[in-house]
Amino acid sequence: MNKKLLTWDFWTFVTISSVAVFGLFLMYPLFSLFISSFLDPATGVFTLENFSKFFSRKYYYQSLINSMWVTTCVTILSIMIGTALAYFMTAFKVKGKGAVEVLVIISMLSPPFIGAYSWVLLGGRSGIITQFLSDLFQMEWPSIYGFSGILLVLTLKLYPFIYLYVSGALKKIDASLIEAAESLGCSGIKKVVTVIMPLVMPTLLAGALMVFMNALADFGTPMLIGEGFNVMPVMIYSEFINEVGGQANFAAAMATLMVILTTTIFLLQKYVVNRKSFTMSSLRPMQAKGLSGLKNIVMHIAIYGLVLVSIIPQVTVIYTSFLKTKGQIFVSGFSLDSYRIVFDNLALAITNTYVYSFVAISLIVFFGMLVAYITTRRKSWLTDMIDTLTMFPYIIPGSVLGITLLLAFNEDPLILSGTATIIIVSLVIRRLPYTLRSSSAILYQISPSVEEASISLGASPLKTFFKITAVMMIPGVLSGAILSWITCINELSSSVILYTGGTKTMSVAIYTEVIRASYGTAAALSTILTLTTVIGLLLFFKVSGSRDISL
Amino acid sequence: MSVAIHIDHVIKRYDQVTIIPNLSAHIKNGEFFTLLGPSGCGKTTLLRMIAGFNSIEGGEIKFDDLVINEIPTHKRNIGMVFQSYAIFPHLTVRENIEYGLKLRRFNKTEIKTKVDAILKAVKIEEYQDRLPERLSGGQQQRVALARAIVIHPNVLLMDEPLSNLDAKLRVEMRSAIREVQNQVGITTVYVTHDQEEALAISDRIAVMQTGVIEQIGKPQSIYTRPYNVFVSTFIGHSNLFAGKIKVEDHKTFVLFQDGYQFEMDNLGAVTDGQEVIISVRPEEFSVQENGIQCTIHNRVFLGKYVNYTLTFAPGMVIKNQSATEFSQDLGHAEKVFEIGETMILRPNKAKVNIFTADQRMNLIRDVKQYE
């Protein structure tokens, strides 16, 4: 602490710049959105018309009910599957545990719409399974479209979050706690309910929030597989796209409702978790026990079955990418035609994806470390404000962020719409908070005396940051950044709103190809994307030296 | 290049809370000076003000004649050793020690000579290419010491450097630090809450409480002639008795409540009937035929000594002290007493200290607060 209120040094500069950046690219757009939702599209006067329109027509408000309904179901199912998997994988010996874990993570990290569209390929009207069943047994396969399809795809994509969170918490439970329960005469299922469940509850709730937010905000899945089952993100998107050129006030009103909804849920979760939060550290984690006989077989079948179903979309996509196509139709035999078409026509999308994601991730790492430093080591009301601001991207759905940016930067003085900049900005804003949190966590682990030692030896504070602090932070930050990078290359919901012909990314290209029913090229692109994801994941394992994924 | 440190009327405030109200001390060139006090007394705060990690809200600190208040830490040329060692975990032992030298732009051969010499002095040559995580606590602290000394700093500042080490290593490192400090002859300010460590290592000790220096002195004078009751009870144990001065025929006597008295010829200005506190250390008693009577409440056998906890008649002792104790030296003891037995103890009048009733001052002649 210095006696002068404001000493002009590098960190003051960082503080002020980050306030400016968050103000310009987060608060200002969000504010524009709110304002815009209260304006009459034709006259531009203040009105509540947009909101009353939404609540007076079933077509509109049904999408809110649908969203809530499917999101709640996805969350509950994910909790059940994820918790069960985590418990069995931790408490009992499972053969091929490592492989199971990696496959589960891959299914989580690949874009959800790939799941949606491969399930359409498999179980859609002319899907492989559907054809097979009706040809052989004249059997009617239940419809994959609508509510059940979204539920299936999102649950399979999101239960891994719960799995990772809960197994992380289970690893932190000291075996002596369970032994203590047993010594007090508590065993079996009672032990799980009275000791283990309460201990993992805060973590489970955190994971559940992740699942809920992701399911609620997901755009690709309901767009591809939802058909008549309208949900909010799809509704916002189509209203917004329909009104391009005109005013997007109605879409803005829906987006505002969405932000209000996510904020409420976020605060509710935070309130519940804060009331029952505690820290655990285990000296002696639980040991996995071997199961025997029928129980063991049933457990293995269930786990392998689950993993198989989760990974089917990726396998289907890779398989179909090598099928021979004629125009848009698959014909028998294999070929590399789809890849040829992709490289001829869609090479730009591939380069864009890599360029944008690398630029974004570099910015994220750079800003993340600097901002983490000011919020942990240079605390003031300004840095507290930055800390709060960085919470917003957690709760703003991707498509809403896309709309806010587009609304805010569509006119003078700063026109960014249609540029690569706006897509990179959206990636940075969405992922920066994650890197920021992990960087802060790393910084808290570094004793301030290490920095003071460097300063006492004659290095200026700034030099110390770059020579000592940053160097010590880098390994942890980088491994987190690889995960962020994976989510960047798979990002769809805001890019699909922000892209133009020249700034198309792979995930946008896959989406448009699927819409045009060019399944071959979509599969080829998805394969490239999945492969990149897997390589990224392997890189992460190598850099971090562990399999602990935190998103 | 070692300097003297002059601390003149410095003030430390955090917002509205004053940690150090007005503190002065003068540390001589080449001296090993220790700041000793209970936790929260402001000793680390003061050290960090000298280092420049804490700002100075009033007064000034000078290195020789240079006021350093506004000089940033990295330009003060200090060496600092931290409680947590603060070794750079990504650099090897040698690279850690080179760090400060490289910043000072020494050439390669100079750096090598200096580092080799210091590695030898702190006895860690064999670990020089290791990463710090593979070193023990004691070895890490040697690295920290080498890294701080190798740059030939103006002053060496040490913030509880031994408190994370186990007891045996602490004693070993204590002498290592003292030895190296002697070799280099560098002004050292050392912070600790461990009185034994302070007594063993220091040229002079400043005993601090709530931001105030209660006494500065050589280890021996601090122990034998504490300036006030706080120092006498904080450094070692002291039994405090309520007493009275009696002046008769130009002779001065000290009276216990039960009437036992002895003559003292080393008291300063006292008046007849003045209420005083008689402070007797546990080893300053001997079992005699006349003296003050007490009962044994508890007994602990400690090898060289037997430590008795004593109960005196009501009103004899000052209230609110931890315990009244007698350490019986087994080398000379004629009899070991049982719990519940009564004994008569005589204080050694050449050793006891007499304090004013308000506990603020020692009445023995020529006891200085700041030596």
Interface residues (C-beta under 8 A of the other chain):
Chain A: M1 N2 K3 S447 S449 V450 E452 A453 S454 I455 S456 L457 G458 A459 S460 P461 K463 I468 V471 M472
Chain B: Y14 A51 F53 N54 S55 E57 P72 T73 H74 K75 N77 I78 G79 M80 F82 Q83 S84 A86 I87 F88 P89 H90 Y99 G100 L103 R104 A144 R147 A148 I151 L157
